[in-house]
């Protein structure tokens, strides 16, 4: 993974040097947390990529479940308990799931209480002819008290009860130890996986939250964690090689001195859209506090060049763009002679050639209009590259939050809607 910023970031070397100096004490805290595997710190997620004991527990449960014939993994979760796993799955498998009906196992994500979706999911699941060893239901909730996974968990369990005498064998609960959900699962005899207490949902993708369902469906977990570990160590350095530190410095400079209020993340591989949604939560929940913050948005190339790029290029100069794309994609050649004869320039080119030209045309337009941006380049879409990117971004947000003087690890206003929801339900 490459992070390119020097020519187009709109941020001076002085600003970056100043940020490095300001963050030096905090980098030492992060480094100590990672080296000592100190799960008592808010930055405990830095311990996950090298936590061999946690990985052993996940592997042991996979072995216990005997999943050789597995067809469906149903993950029940929302927010941080869902977005990271979905980001990785969709990047590697999910975008083409409907085009590969015979490829198994598949993950089905129950991440909404939309009645229409739930109705159709229930119909689909009830109609499936499955053996016990062909399905795993993973109910995930950090606190164990979120309304949405509680609703969907009950719905799925009711269907499991109709299908299997020993339905509990097909279930796994992932939650904080001794949460209400943990205690209920233990009482029922359902297998449990622990989320470390100080690892918040939006930082939990490298815990059992992500590792268990992703390993079940064949994602290369070893490569995912190895690449994330290397990126973590790189981003604990106090120099210009620390991608997370530099990116945080750029975003902070744009927010405080350049009038930027929007960070648009422009993905030129559409399979990375869910990765963008994961980052949207990470930035939004971590930095949107005390009346300040960058609003994260997601754009997909090349589709959104025909929907919002006019606004980006011709509208208010209050946006900072982070372009993300792969330098290595599958080749698919166009014919040497066009049948439709609309655009002669595409004859004999590959689809990748066309996409490269569109992307380079876009960045050239940004450059000519003096609009600031950075580029993050994957060497192919793989578990390793995505793992490195996610670790880079989690550490970027930790550093950015320090510069902004906000707590990167809480979400006090999110709790307001949860409290009001339960009050309303109690009255019905």
CORCOR-V786037 format. One record per residue. N is the residue number from 1. RES is the residue in one small letter. PSI is psi in whole degrees, 0 to 359 (NA if undefined). NEAR is the number of other ideal C-beta (glycine too) atoms within 12 Angstrom. D_LAST is the distance of its C-alpha to the last C-alpha in whole Angstrom. Layout:
N:RES:PSI:NEAR:D_LAST / N:RES:PSI:NEAR:D_LAST
This chain:
1:x:132:34:52 / 2:x:146:24:53 / 3:x:113:32:52 / 4:x:128:23:54 / 5:x:343:37:54 / 6:x:324:18:57 / 7:x:340:14:58 / 8:x:8:25:55 / 9:x:343:34:53 / 10:x:20:30:54 / 11:x:134:32:54 / 12:x:159:19:57 / 13:x:325:17:59 / 14:x:318:13:59 / 15:x:320:28:55 / 16:x:317:32:54 / 17:x:320:20:57 / 18:x:319:21:55 / 19:x:320:35:52 / 20:x:316:29:54 / 21:x:316:18:55 / 22:x:326:24:52 / 23:x:356:37:50 / 24:x:313:22:53 / 25:x:322:15:51 / 26:x:324:31:48 / 27:x:322:33:50 / 28:x:322:17:51 / 29:x:313:23:48 / 30:x:318:38:47 / 31:x:316:27:50 / 32:x:321:20:50 / 33:x:314:30:46 / 34:x:314:33:47 / 35:x:322:18:51 / 36:x:359:18:49 / 37:x:52:22:46 / 38:x:96:22:44 / 39:x:3:25:41 / 40:x:346:15:40 / 41:x:155:27:41 / 42:x:331:27:38 / 43:x:22:40:40 / 44:x:335:33:40 / 45:x:338:47:39 / 46:x:343:41:43 / 47:x:341:35:44 / 48:x:318:42:42 / 49:x:343:40:45 / 50:x:18:24:47 / 51:x:89:30:45 / 52:x:328:16:47 / 53:x:317:18:45 / 54:x:317:34:42 / 55:x:323:28:43 / 56:x:319:15:45 / 57:x:318:26:42 / 58:x:313:37:40 / 59:x:323:22:43 / 60:x:321:18:43 / 61:x:323:31:40 / 62:x:317:31:41 / 63:x:320:15:44 / 64:x:324:17:42 / 65:x:347:33:40 / 66:x:73:17:43 / 67:x:27:31:41 / 68:x:331:14:45 / 69:x:15:16:43 / 70:x:134:29:40 / 71:x:321:28:38 / 72:x:132:37:35 / 73:x:117:40:33 / 74:x:112:42:30 / 75:x:127:45:28 / 76:x:109:44:25 / 77:x:177:49:24 / 78:x:155:35:24 / 79:x:226:37:26 / 80:x:340:44:29 / 81:x:359:49:28 / 82:x:320:43:29 / 83:x:321:37:31 / 84:x:314:52:34 / 85:x:315:51:34 / 86:x:324:45:33 / 87:x:314:44:36 / 88:x:316:47:39 / 89:x:313:40:38 / 90:x:324:35:38 / 91:x:323:39:41 / 92:x:321:37:43 / 93:x:320:31:41 / 94:x:324:31:38 / 95:x:333:23:39 / 96:x:15:18:41 / 97:x:316:23:39 / 98:x:344:11:39 / 99:x:352:10:43 / 100:x:66:14:44 / 101:x:339:10:42 / 102:x:358:10:44 / 103:x:125:18:44 / 104:x:159:23:42 / 105:x:158:33:40 / 106:x:148:32:37 / 107:x:130:42:34 / 108:x:125:36:31 / 109:x:118:36:28 / 110:x:88:41:24 / 111:x:23:37:24 / 112:x:152:24:21 / 113:x:25:24:17 / 114:x:116:15:19 / 115:x:323:13:17 / 116:x:314:11:21 / 117:x:315:19:23 / 118:x:321:25:21 / 119:x:312:15:21 / 120:x:324:16:25 / 121:x:314:27:25 / 122:x:318:25:24 / 123:x:314:14:27 / 124:x:312:20:29 / 125:x:319:30:29 / 126:x:327:19:29 / 127:x:342:13:32 / 128:x:135:22:34 / 129:x:103:12:36 / 130:x:147:27:36 / 131:x:166:19:38 / 132:x:328:23:37 / 133:x:9:20:39 / 134:x:1:27:38 / 135:x:139:36:35 / 136:x:132:44:33 / 137:x:120:47:29 / 138:x:107:50:29 / 139:x:120:48:26 / 140:x:126:55:26 / 141:x:117:42:24 / 142:x:305:41:26 / 143:x:337:32:24 / 144:x:11:31:22 / 145:x:8:22:19 / 146:x:137:35:18 / 147:x:313:26:15 / 148:x:309:32:17 / 149:x:334:42:20 / 150:x:315:32:17 / 151:x:307:26:16 / 152:x:327:38:19 / 153:x:317:39:21 / 154:x:320:23:19 / 155:x:313:30:19 / 156:x:318:37:23 / 157:x:321:31:24 / 158:x:323:19:22 / 159:x:319:31:25 / 160:x:320:33:28 / 161:x:326:19:27 / 162:x:332:17:28 / 163:x:319:25:31 / 164:x:141:22:33 / 165:x:315:11:33 / 166:x:66:16:34 / 167:x:336:23:31 / 168:x:333:26:31 / 169:x:335:26:34 / 170:x:359:36:33 / 171:x:146:37:30 / 172:x:135:42:31 / 173:x:132:46:28 / 174:x:119:48:30 / 175:x:176:43:28 / 176:x:143:33:29 / 177:x:133:25:31 / 178:x:14:17:29 / 179:x:164:28:26 / 180:x:322:21:23 / 181:x:318:37:23 / 182:x:310:30:27 / 183:x:321:18:27 / 184:x:318:25:25 / 185:x:315:32:27 / 186:x:317:21:30 / 187:x:324:13:29 / 188:x:348:22:28 / 189:x:24:14:32 / 190:x:138:31:31 / 191:x:143:31:33 / 192:x:148:34:32 / 193:x:140:43:34 / 194:x:137:34:34 / 195:x:123:44:33 / 196:x:139:36:35 / 197:x:317:23:33 / 198:x:13:26:35 / 199:x:106:41:34 / 200:x:159:37:31 / 201:x:316:41:30 / 202:x:352:42:32 / 203:x:13:46:35 / 204:x:7:45:34 / 205:x:331:51:36 / 206:x:9:46:39 / 207:x:189:46:37 / 208:x:336:46:36 / 209:x:312:48:33 / 210:x:322:51:35 / 211:x:319:42:38 / 212:x:303:45:37 / 213:x:326:48:35 / 214:x:320:42:38 / 215:x:321:40:41 / 216:x:325:38:40 / 217:x:7:38:40 / 218:x:8:23:43 / 219:x:141:36:43 / 220:x:86:21:46 / 221:x:324:36:45 / 222:x:315:21:48 / 223:x:320:24:49 / 224:x:310:39:45 / 225:x:323:37:46 / 226:x:315:24:50 / 227:x:321:32:49 / 228:x:322:44:46 / 229:x:318:29:49 / 230:x:320:24:52 / 231:x:320:38:49 / 232:x:312:40:48 / 233:x:322:27:52 / 234:x:320:28:53 / 235:x:8:41:50 / 236:x:3:35:51 / 237:x:156:24:54 / 238:x:61:26:55 / 239:x:186:18:57 / 240:x:358:19:57 / 241:x:355:17:56 / 242:x:95:33:53 / 243:x:318:39:51 / 244:x:319:45:47 / 245:x:315:42:49 / 246:x:316:38:51 / 247:x:318:44:48 / 248:x:319:46:46 / 249:x:319:39:49 / 250:x:312:41:49 / 251:x:321:49:45 / 252:x:316:39:46 / 253:x:317:33:49 / 254:x:322:36:47 / 255:x:316:33:44 / 256:x:332:23:46 / 257:x:348:19:49 / 258:x:4:26:49 / 259:x:15:17:46 / 260:x:132:32:44 / 261:x:354:24:40 / 262:x:131:34:39 / 263:x:103:42:40 / 264:x:125:41:41 / 265:x:109:42:41 / 266:x:103:42:43 / 267:x:121:42:43 / 268:x:17:40:46 / 269:x:113:38:45 / 270:x:339:28:42 / 271:x:352:33:41 / 272:x:9:40:40 / 273:x:318:29:37 / 274:x:331:35:35 / 275:x:321:44:37 / 276:x:322:40:37 / 277:x:325:31:33 / 278:x:313:44:33 / 279:x:327:42:36 / 280:x:316:34:33 / 281:x:317:37:31 / 282:x:311:44:34 / 283:x:315:40:35 / 284:x:310:32:32 / 285:x:332:32:30 / 286:x:324:40:33 / 287:x:348:40:35 / 288:x:77:31:33 / 289:x:159:24:33 / 290:x:31:14:34 / 291:x:10:10:34 / 292:x:173:19:37 / 293:x:157:29:37 / 294:x:137:42:38 / 295:x:115:22:35 / 296:x:132:35:36 / 297:x:164:28:36 / 298:x:131:32:37 / 299:x:149:35:40 / 300:x:124:31:41 / 301:x:143:38:45 / 302:x:3:25:46 / 303:x:316:19:44 / 304:x:357:27:42 / 305:x:341:25:46 / 306:x:13:13:45 / 307:x:314:13:42 / 308:x:355:22:42 / 309:x:335:29:45 / 310:x:317:12:47 / 311:x:316:20:44 / 312:x:320:30:45 / 313:x:326:25:49 / 314:x:353:13:49 / 315:x:199:15:46 / 316:x:144:13:46 / 317:x:58:22:47 / 318:x:21:22:44 / 319:x:145:36:44 / 320:x:134:39:45 / 321:x:132:45:45 / 322:x:103:47:45 / 323:x:134:44:47 / 324:x:129:43:46 / 325:x:166:41:48 / 326:x:140:33:50 / 327:x:353:22:54 / 328:x:107:18:54 / 329:x:165:26:53 / 330:x:145:15:54 / 331:x:135:14:57 / 332:x:114:13:56 / 333:x:142:15:59 / 334:x:156:23:60 / 335:x:155:15:63 / 336:x:340:12:66 / 337:x:127:11:66 / 338:x:138:15:63 / 339:x:316:10:62 / 340:x:337:11:60 / 341:x:39:11:63 / 342:x:314:10:60 / 343:x:106:12:61 / 344:x:330:13:64 / 345:x:342:15:63 / 346:x:352:24:61 / 347:x:128:19:63 / 348:x:358:15:64 / 349:x:163:22:61 / 350:x:161:19:59 / 351:x:326:19:55 / 352:x:321:24:55 / 353:x:317:20:58 / 354:x:315:25:56 / 355:x:320:29:53 / 356:x:318:24:55 / 357:x:319:21:57 / 358:x:315:28:53 / 359:x:315:32:52 / 360:x:326:20:56 / 361:x:324:21:56 / 362:x:311:32:52 / 363:x:327:32:53 / 364:x:319:17:57 / 365:x:318:23:55 / 366:x:318:32:53 / 367:x:317:21:56 / 368:x:329:12:58 / 369:x:5:21:55 / 370:x:39:14:55 / 371:x:127:34:52 / 372:x:145:36:51 / 373:x:163:40:50 / 374:x:166:38:50 / 375:x:133:34:50 / 376:x:123:40:49 / 377:x:122:30:51 / 378:x:143:34:50 / 379:x:71:19:53 / 380:x:158:24:51 / 381:x:102:36:47 / 382:x:166:26:47 / 383:x:321:35:45 / 384:x:314:30:48 / 385:x:321:37:48 / 386:x:321:49:44 / 387:x:318:42:44 / 388:x:317:38:46 / 389:x:316:48:45 / 390:x:321:50:41 / 391:x:317:42:43 / 392:x:314:41:45 / 393:x:324:46:42 / 394:x:321:46:40 / 395:x:325:44:43 / 396:x:314:45:43 / 397:x:323:45:40 / 398:x:313:45:41 / 399:x:317:42:44 / 400:x:318:42:43 / 401:x:322:40:40 / 402:x:315:33:43 / 403:x:324:35:45 / 404:x:349:31:42 / 405:x:45:18:41 / 406:x:159:28:38 / 407:x:116:21:36 / 408:x:354:36:36 / 409:x:359:32:33 / 410:x:173:22:30 / 411:x:65:28:27 / 412:x:323:16:26 / 413:x:335:17:24 / 414:x:325:26:22 / 415:x:337:16:21 / 416:x:314:12:19 / 417:x:327:17:17 / 418:x:317:23:16 / 419:x:314:16:15 / 420:x:323:15:13 / 421:x:314:21:11 / 422:x:328:18:10 / 423:x:316:13:9 / 424:x:317:12:7 / 425:x:323:14:5 / 426:x:332:10:6 / 427:x:340:8:4 / 428:x:NA:7:0
